Amino acid sequence: MREIKSKLDISLLPILLLPIAIVIGQVAISLILLACAIIFLTKFKDLKIIFTVENFFLTFFFFILIISTLINSDLEKQSELKNFIKSLLYLKFFILYFVTCNGKINKYFYSNLKYIFITIFICLIFVLFDVFYQYFHPQKLDIFGYKATLDNANRLTGPFGNNESIPGAFLIKITFIGLIFFNYFMIEKYKDKKIIFYIIISSINLLFFIGVLISGERISFLMAILSSIIFIILTKRLKYFFIIIGAIFILIFIYIISSNQYIQNRYKILGNYFFSKDFVTIDLNKISDDDHKKKNRINFLNNQWGAHYLTSIEILKDKPIFGSGIKGFRVNCGKSKYENIKSLAYFKRCSTHPHNLYFEILSETGIMGFLSIIIFFIIIMTKSLKQIIFLYNKNITYEDKIILSCFIATFAVLASILWPIRSSGSFFSNLNGSMIWFSISLIALFNRYFNTKIDNYNSVNSQV
């Protein structure tokens, strides 16, 4: 017991427990992030402030976030005071990032990461079981009694509840790294029993992708495909194994699409969004002749997602420097002046957020916030890619091979999250924000770890 306690790094405890908290719900997420803040305050003297260019721009982004919300708020109004407080509370993700980056790089580092990866993998198995249970249940009920509802009768909720149909998003954004860890750990550990373990590993990999597909979340499925392609390109080991898994899954995908009318229709609609010249989701017979004049030459913009994007651009034009503040899109999108956007779906322009990470950041933090966070993303992704490429042909240890595979997986997931041509959850929400900052915090930790190792590998490989 004392040995486990000595190994456990308290700085990595929030990131270890966060996947479990996301499955449990919003309250659990808030409690974990509160615990992270307590660790930050109690261990502040021991934490090292890492002065890097990317950390400067990240700090500047959070500063702009608070300033933009403050200048757009009348603090005498309760609703606007609430939004300003929320902008302050968003610092919880900055604290999560900062605390995780201070994970101890010592002889117990791999053990601590292994606790994290195993926890993620357990969450993966649990969510997959619940998704398949709900998919095959006659009334589409999961093990907790949640029913596939919302606006799509067959879109699965998994264990996340009736208001959160996100099992696909959770599987790719959180558990993909756990899947990769499981693959490499099992193959490295049980080299002499490859056949049976390849069957087990292959089955779990296939169930993972099938689970994302049957969840009904089209964007999450496309993210899973993109993440897998990036991972296969960047990884050295097991490349052909993953290609074979992909080929088998294509056959399963064709079967599911052909046999499940609901999933087939969802992907037909997605294809129509991008490739049809006249597809719209509104009833053209119910709009006036004047409304027909609002038709946009880019047909995608005539649907509700396009209306969100156009409205966010108009909000940015009104407040270009600092934006409209956190939650500003939902406050401003209903204003009558935004009815003039060039879209047949102008009357569907309002939502809680613009459903695109970049349009949300632009409209709510302005050019200043947008540039600072984009520069931060460019730097951490560039640094990560350089490290991954550098380590590709290096003779590294067994433990570092596994850590590197998880590093590549995190890079692939974050790249799919940052892919601009997709709809997304709110960057500033508690739930989706937790999943995004989970990857950001981990990739920063991996960056720091391999920074300490590169000089060693340089010297070792030069002697070989």
C-alpha positions as CSV (number, residue, x, y, z in Angstrom):
1,M,0.0,0.0,0.0
2,R,2.9,2.4,0.9
3,E,4.6,1.5,-2.4
4,I,1.5,2.4,-4.4
5,K,1.1,5.6,-2.5
6,S,4.7,6.6,-3.1
7,K,4.3,5.9,-6.8
8,L,1.0,7.9,-7.2
9,D,1.6,11.4,-8.5
10,I,-1.1,13.7,-7.1
11,S,-0.6,16.1,-10.0
12,L,-1.9,13.4,-12.4
13,L,-4.8,12.4,-10.2
14,P,-7.3,14.8,-11.9
15,I,-6.5,13.6,-15.4
16,L,-6.8,10.0,-14.2
17,L,-10.2,10.5,-12.7
18,L,-11.6,12.8,-15.4
19,P,-12.7,10.0,-17.8
20,I,-14.7,8.4,-15.0
21,A,-16.2,11.8,-14.1
22,I,-17.3,12.4,-17.6
23,V,-19.2,9.1,-17.6
24,I,-20.9,9.9,-14.3
25,G,-22.0,13.4,-15.3
26,Q,-21.6,17.1,-15.0
27,V,-21.5,17.2,-11.1
28,A,-18.6,14.7,-11.1
29,I,-16.7,16.7,-13.7
30,S,-17.1,19.8,-11.6
31,L,-15.9,18.0,-8.5
32,I,-12.8,16.7,-10.2
33,L,-11.9,20.1,-11.6
34,L,-12.5,21.6,-8.1
35,A,-10.1,19.0,-6.7
36,C,-7.6,20.0,-9.4
37,A,-7.9,23.6,-8.2
38,I,-7.3,22.5,-4.6
39,I,-4.2,20.7,-5.7
40,F,-3.1,23.8,-7.6
41,L,-3.5,26.0,-4.5
42,T,-2.0,23.6,-2.0
43,K,0.9,22.5,-4.1
44,F,1.5,25.9,-5.7
45,K,5.0,26.3,-4.2
46,D,6.0,23.0,-5.6
47,L,4.6,23.5,-9.1
48,K,7.0,24.8,-11.7
49,I,5.9,27.5,-14.0
50,I,7.1,26.5,-17.4
51,F,7.9,29.6,-19.4
52,T,7.4,28.7,-23.1
53,V,6.0,30.5,-26.0
54,E,2.9,28.3,-26.2
55,N,2.2,28.8,-22.5
56,F,2.5,32.6,-23.0
57,F,-0.2,32.5,-25.7
58,L,-2.4,30.2,-23.7
59,T,-2.2,32.5,-20.7
60,F,-3.0,35.5,-23.0
61,F,-6.0,33.6,-24.4
62,F,-7.5,33.1,-20.9
63,F,-6.8,36.8,-20.1
64,I,-8.6,37.9,-23.3
65,L,-11.5,35.5,-22.5
66,I,-12.1,37.3,-19.1
67,I,-11.6,40.7,-20.6
68,S,-14.0,40.1,-23.5
69,T,-16.7,38.8,-21.2
70,L,-16.2,41.7,-18.8
71,I,-16.5,44.5,-21.4
72,N,-19.7,42.8,-22.8
73,S,-21.4,42.4,-19.4
74,D,-23.6,44.7,-17.4
75,L,-22.7,43.2,-14.0
76,E,-25.9,44.7,-12.5
77,K,-27.9,42.2,-14.6
78,Q,-28.0,38.8,-13.0
79,S,-27.8,36.9,-16.3
80,E,-24.7,38.8,-17.5
81,L,-23.1,38.6,-14.1
82,K,-23.5,34.8,-14.3
83,N,-21.8,34.7,-17.7
84,F,-18.9,36.7,-16.3
85,I,-18.5,34.3,-13.4
86,K,-18.6,31.4,-16.0
87,S,-15.7,33.1,-17.8
88,L,-13.7,33.1,-14.5
89,L,-14.7,29.5,-13.9
90,Y,-13.3,28.5,-17.3
91,L,-9.9,29.0,-15.7
92,K,-10.5,25.5,-14.4
93,F,-9.2,24.1,-17.7
94,F,-6.1,26.3,-17.6
95,I,-5.5,24.9,-14.1
96,L,-6.0,21.3,-15.3
97,Y,-3.5,21.9,-18.1
98,F,-1.0,23.5,-15.7
99,V,-1.3,20.9,-13.0
100,T,-1.0,18.0,-15.5
101,C,2.1,19.6,-17.1
102,N,3.7,19.4,-13.7
103,G,3.5,15.6,-13.5
104,K,6.7,14.2,-12.1
105,I,9.1,12.9,-14.7
106,N,10.8,10.2,-12.5
107,K,11.1,6.4,-12.3
108,Y,7.4,6.1,-11.5
109,F,6.2,8.2,-14.5
110,Y,5.3,5.1,-16.6
111,S,3.5,3.5,-13.7
112,N,1.4,6.7,-13.2
113,L,0.6,6.8,-16.9
114,K,-0.3,3.1,-16.9
115,Y,-2.9,3.9,-14.1
116,I,-4.4,6.6,-16.4
117,F,-4.4,4.4,-19.5
118,I,-6.0,1.4,-17.7
119,T,-8.7,3.7,-16.2
120,I,-9.4,4.9,-19.7
121,F,-9.6,1.4,-21.1
122,I,-12.0,0.3,-18.4
123,C,-14.2,3.3,-19.3
124,L,-14.0,2.2,-22.9
125,I,-15.2,-1.3,-22.2
126,F,-18.0,0.0,-20.0
127,V,-19.3,2.5,-22.5
128,L,-19.0,0.0,-25.4
129,F,-21.0,-2.5,-23.4
130,D,-23.8,0.0,-22.7
131,V,-23.9,1.3,-26.3
132,F,-24.3,-2.3,-27.7
133,Y,-26.9,-3.1,-25.0
134,Q,-28.9,0.0,-25.9
135,Y,-28.5,-0.7,-29.7
136,F,-30.0,-4.2,-29.4
137,H,-32.6,-3.4,-26.8
138,P,-36.2,-3.4,-28.2
139,Q,-37.0,-0.1,-26.6
140,K,-33.5,1.4,-27.1
141,L,-32.9,1.5,-23.3
142,D,-29.4,1.4,-21.8
143,I,-28.6,-0.4,-18.6
144,F,-29.6,2.6,-16.6
145,G,-32.9,3.0,-18.3
146,Y,-31.9,6.0,-20.5
147,K,-33.8,5.9,-23.9
148,A,-32.4,7.0,-27.2
149,T,-34.4,10.2,-27.7
150,L,-33.6,13.8,-28.5
151,D,-34.5,14.9,-32.0
152,N,-33.2,11.6,-33.4
153,A,-35.2,8.6,-32.2
154,N,-32.4,6.1,-32.7
155,R,-29.4,8.2,-31.7
156,L,-27.9,6.4,-28.7
157,T,-27.3,8.1,-25.3
158,G,-25.2,5.3,-23.7
159,P,-24.7,5.9,-20.0
160,F,-24.6,9.7,-20.4
161,G,-28.3,10.4,-20.0
162,N,-31.2,11.7,-22.2
163,N,-29.7,15.2,-22.6
164,E,-26.2,14.0,-23.5
165,S,-26.1,11.8,-26.6
166,I,-22.3,11.7,-26.7
167,P,-21.1,8.0,-26.5
168,G,-19.4,8.3,-29.9
169,A,-17.7,11.6,-28.9
170,F,-16.5,10.1,-25.6
171,L,-15.1,7.0,-27.3
172,I,-13.0,8.9,-29.8
173,K,-12.0,11.9,-27.7
174,I,-11.2,10.1,-24.5
175,T,-10.9,6.3,-25.0
176,F,-9.0,6.1,-28.3
177,I,-5.7,6.5,-26.4
178,G,-6.8,3.7,-24.0
179,L,-7.4,1.4,-27.0
180,I,-4.0,2.1,-28.4
181,F,-2.4,1.5,-25.0
182,F,-4.2,-1.8,-24.8
183,N,-3.0,-2.9,-28.3
184,Y,0.7,-2.1,-27.6
185,F,0.7,-3.3,-24.0
186,M,-0.8,-6.7,-24.8
187,I,1.4,-7.3,-27.8
188,E,4.6,-6.3,-26.0
189,K,3.7,-8.3,-22.8
190,Y,2.4,-11.5,-24.5
191,K,4.7,-11.9,-27.5
192,D,4.7,-15.7,-27.1
193,K,0.9,-15.9,-27.4
194,K,0.4,-13.6,-30.3
195,I,-2.4,-15.5,-32.2
196,I,-4.9,-15.6,-29.4
197,F,-4.1,-12.1,-28.3
198,Y,-4.3,-10.7,-31.8
199,I,-7.8,-12.2,-32.0
200,I,-8.8,-10.5,-28.7
201,I,-7.2,-7.2,-29.7
202,S,-8.7,-7.3,-33.2
203,S,-12.1,-8.0,-31.8
204,I,-12.0,-5.0,-29.3
205,N,-10.7,-2.7,-32.0
206,L,-13.5,-3.7,-34.3
207,L,-16.1,-3.3,-31.5
208,F,-14.7,0.2,-30.8
209,F,-15.3,1.4,-34.4
210,I,-18.6,-0.3,-34.7
211,G,-19.7,1.3,-31.4
212,V,-18.8,4.8,-32.7
213,L,-20.7,4.0,-35.9
214,I,-24.0,2.7,-34.3
215,S,-24.0,5.6,-31.8
216,G,-25.4,7.7,-34.7
217,E,-22.8,10.5,-34.2
218,R,-21.6,11.1,-37.7
219,I,-18.9,13.6,-36.9
220,S,-17.5,11.4,-34.1
221,F,-17.3,8.5,-36.6
222,L,-15.5,10.7,-39.2
223,M,-13.2,11.8,-36.4
224,A,-12.4,8.2,-35.6
225,I,-11.6,7.5,-39.2
226,L,-9.3,10.6,-39.4
227,S,-7.6,9.8,-36.1
228,S,-6.9,6.3,-37.3
229,I,-5.4,7.4,-40.6
230,I,-3.1,9.9,-38.8
231,F,-2.1,7.3,-36.3
232,I,-1.3,4.7,-39.0
233,I,0.8,7.2,-40.9
234,L,2.8,8.2,-37.9
235,T,3.2,4.9,-36.1
236,K,6.0,2.5,-37.0
237,R,4.9,-0.7,-35.3
238,L,1.8,-2.6,-36.0
239,K,1.1,-0.5,-39.1
240,Y,-0.1,-3.5,-41.2
241,F,-2.1,-4.8,-38.3
242,F,-4.2,-1.6,-38.2
243,I,-4.5,-1.6,-42.0
244,I,-6.0,-5.1,-41.8
245,I,-8.4,-4.0,-39.0
246,G,-9.4,-1.1,-41.2
247,A,-10.1,-3.4,-44.2
248,I,-12.2,-5.8,-42.1
249,F,-14.1,-2.8,-40.7
250,I,-15.0,-1.5,-44.2
251,L,-16.8,-4.8,-44.9
252,I,-18.7,-4.5,-41.5
253,F,-19.5,-0.8,-42.3
254,I,-21.0,-1.8,-45.6
255,Y,-23.1,-4.5,-44.0
256,I,-24.4,-2.2,-41.2
257,I,-25.1,0.7,-43.6
258,S,-27.1,-1.6,-45.9
259,S,-29.0,-3.3,-43.1
260,N,-29.8,-0.3,-40.8
261,Q,-32.1,2.2,-42.5
262,Y,-31.6,4.8,-39.8
263,I,-27.8,4.9,-40.0
264,Q,-28.0,4.7,-43.8
265,N,-30.2,7.8,-43.9
266,R,-28.0,9.7,-41.5
267,Y,-25.0,9.3,-43.7
268,K,-27.0,10.0,-46.9
269,I,-28.0,13.4,-45.3
270,L,-24.4,14.1,-44.4
271,G,-23.3,13.4,-48.0
272,N,-26.1,15.7,-49.2
273,Y,-24.9,18.5,-47.0
274,F,-21.5,18.6,-48.7
275,F,-22.2,17.3,-52.3
276,S,-25.7,18.2,-53.2
277,K,-26.3,21.5,-55.0
278,D,-29.9,22.0,-53.8
279,F,-30.3,19.9,-50.6
280,V,-31.7,21.9,-47.6
281,T,-33.3,20.8,-44.3
282,I,-36.1,23.4,-44.4
283,D,-39.4,23.2,-46.1
284,L,-39.1,25.6,-49.1
285,N,-42.9,25.7,-49.5
286,K,-43.2,27.4,-46.2
287,I,-41.0,30.3,-46.8
288,S,-41.9,33.6,-48.5
289,D,-40.7,34.9,-51.8
290,D,-38.6,37.5,-50.0
291,D,-37.0,34.7,-48.0
292,H,-36.1,33.0,-51.2
293,K,-34.0,36.0,-52.1
294,K,-31.8,35.1,-49.1
295,K,-30.6,32.0,-50.9
296,N,-26.8,31.6,-50.7
297,R,-24.8,30.4,-53.7
298,I,-23.0,28.0,-51.4
299,N,-25.8,25.6,-50.7
300,F,-24.4,24.3,-47.4
301,L,-24.9,27.8,-45.9
302,N,-28.7,27.5,-46.6
303,N,-29.0,25.0,-43.8
304,Q,-29.0,25.6,-40.0
305,W,-25.3,24.9,-39.5
306,G,-24.5,27.4,-42.3
307,A,-26.8,29.9,-40.6
308,H,-24.9,29.5,-37.3
309,Y,-21.6,30.2,-39.1
310,L,-22.9,33.3,-40.9
311,T,-24.4,34.7,-37.8
312,S,-21.1,34.2,-35.8
313,I,-19.3,36.1,-38.6
314,E,-21.8,39.0,-38.3
315,I,-21.3,39.1,-34.5
316,L,-17.6,39.2,-35.1
317,K,-18.0,42.1,-37.5
318,D,-19.8,44.0,-34.7
319,K,-17.2,43.3,-32.1
320,P,-14.0,42.3,-34.0
321,I,-11.3,42.9,-31.3
322,F,-12.6,41.1,-28.2
323,G,-15.8,39.4,-29.5
324,S,-19.1,39.2,-27.6
325,G,-17.8,37.4,-24.5
326,I,-18.3,33.8,-23.3
327,K,-21.9,32.6,-24.1
328,G,-22.2,35.8,-26.3
329,F,-23.4,33.9,-29.4
330,R,-26.5,32.6,-27.7
331,V,-27.2,36.1,-26.3
332,N,-26.8,37.9,-29.6
333,C,-27.9,35.5,-32.3
334,G,-31.6,36.3,-31.9
335,K,-31.2,40.0,-32.6
336,S,-33.3,41.1,-35.6
337,K,-30.3,42.6,-37.5
338,Y,-28.9,39.2,-38.0
339,E,-32.0,38.1,-39.9
340,N,-30.3,39.6,-43.0
341,I,-27.7,36.9,-43.3
342,K,-27.5,35.3,-46.7
343,S,-29.2,32.0,-45.8
344,L,-32.6,30.4,-46.4
345,A,-32.3,29.1,-42.8
346,Y,-31.8,32.5,-41.3
347,F,-34.7,31.8,-38.9
348,K,-32.7,28.8,-37.5
349,R,-29.5,30.8,-36.9
350,C,-29.8,30.7,-33.1
351,S,-28.4,28.1,-30.8
352,T,-26.4,27.8,-27.6
353,H,-23.2,28.0,-29.7
354,P,-22.2,28.1,-33.5
355,H,-21.4,24.4,-33.7
356,N,-17.9,25.0,-34.9
357,L,-14.9,25.5,-32.6
358,Y,-13.3,28.3,-34.7
359,F,-16.5,30.3,-35.3
360,E,-17.3,30.1,-31.6
361,I,-13.9,31.4,-30.5
362,L,-14.0,34.1,-33.1
363,S,-17.5,35.4,-32.2
364,E,-16.9,35.2,-28.5
365,T,-13.3,36.2,-28.0
366,G,-12.7,38.2,-31.2
367,I,-9.5,38.4,-33.2
368,M,-7.3,38.7,-30.1
369,G,-8.6,35.6,-28.5
370,F,-8.7,33.6,-31.8
371,L,-5.1,34.4,-32.7
372,S,-3.7,33.6,-29.3
373,I,-5.3,30.2,-29.1
374,I,-4.6,29.3,-32.7
375,I,-0.9,30.2,-32.2
376,F,-0.9,28.0,-29.1
377,F,-2.4,25.1,-31.0
378,I,0.0,25.5,-33.9
379,I,3.0,25.5,-31.5
380,I,2.0,22.4,-29.5
381,M,1.0,20.4,-32.6
382,T,4.2,21.3,-34.4
383,K,6.4,20.5,-31.4
384,S,4.5,17.2,-31.0
385,L,4.9,16.2,-34.6
386,K,8.6,17.0,-34.6
387,Q,9.1,14.8,-31.5
388,I,7.1,12.0,-33.0
389,I,9.1,12.1,-36.3
390,F,12.4,12.4,-34.4
391,L,11.6,9.3,-32.3
392,Y,10.3,7.2,-35.3
393,N,13.5,5.3,-36.0
394,K,15.2,5.7,-32.6
395,N,16.1,2.7,-30.4
396,I,13.8,3.4,-27.5
397,T,12.9,1.4,-24.4
398,Y,9.9,-0.9,-24.0
399,E,8.1,1.6,-21.8
400,D,8.8,4.5,-24.1
401,K,7.5,2.6,-27.0
402,I,4.1,2.3,-25.2
403,I,4.2,6.0,-24.1
404,L,5.1,7.1,-27.7
405,S,2.2,5.1,-29.1
406,C,-0.2,6.9,-26.7
407,F,1.5,10.2,-27.6
408,I,0.8,9.6,-31.3
409,A,-2.8,8.6,-30.4
410,T,-3.4,11.8,-28.5
411,F,-1.8,13.8,-31.3
412,A,-4.2,12.1,-33.8
413,V,-7.3,12.7,-31.6
414,L,-6.4,16.4,-31.0
415,A,-5.7,16.8,-34.8
416,S,-9.2,15.5,-35.5
417,I,-10.7,17.8,-32.8
418,L,-9.0,20.8,-34.4
419,W,-10.0,19.8,-37.9
420,P,-11.8,23.0,-39.1
421,I,-14.3,21.5,-41.5
422,R,-16.7,19.9,-39.0
423,S,-19.4,20.7,-36.6
424,S,-18.5,20.5,-32.9
425,G,-19.7,20.9,-29.4
426,S,-19.1,24.1,-27.5
427,F,-15.4,24.8,-26.7
428,F,-16.6,26.6,-23.5
429,S,-18.9,24.0,-22.1
430,N,-18.2,21.9,-19.1
431,L,-18.6,18.5,-20.8
432,N,-17.1,19.1,-24.3
433,G,-14.5,21.4,-22.8
434,S,-13.4,18.6,-20.4
435,M,-12.9,16.2,-23.3
436,I,-10.9,18.8,-25.4
437,W,-8.7,19.9,-22.5
438,F,-8.1,16.2,-21.6
439,S,-6.2,15.8,-24.9
440,I,-4.5,19.2,-24.7
441,S,-3.2,18.5,-21.2
442,L,-2.0,15.0,-22.0
443,I,-0.2,16.1,-25.2
444,A,1.6,18.8,-23.2
445,L,2.7,16.2,-20.6
446,F,4.0,13.9,-23.4
447,N,5.8,16.8,-24.9
448,R,7.6,17.6,-21.7
449,Y,8.5,14.0,-21.0
450,F,10.1,13.4,-24.4
451,N,11.9,16.7,-24.2
452,T,13.8,15.3,-21.3
453,K,14.5,12.1,-23.2
454,I,15.6,13.4,-26.6
455,D,19.1,14.4,-25.5
456,N,19.6,10.9,-23.9
457,Y,18.4,9.2,-27.1
458,N,20.7,11.4,-29.2
459,S,23.7,10.4,-27.2
460,V,22.8,6.7,-27.1
461,N,22.0,6.4,-30.8
462,S,25.2,8.3,-31.7
463,Q,27.2,5.6,-29.9
464,V,25.5,2.8,-31.7
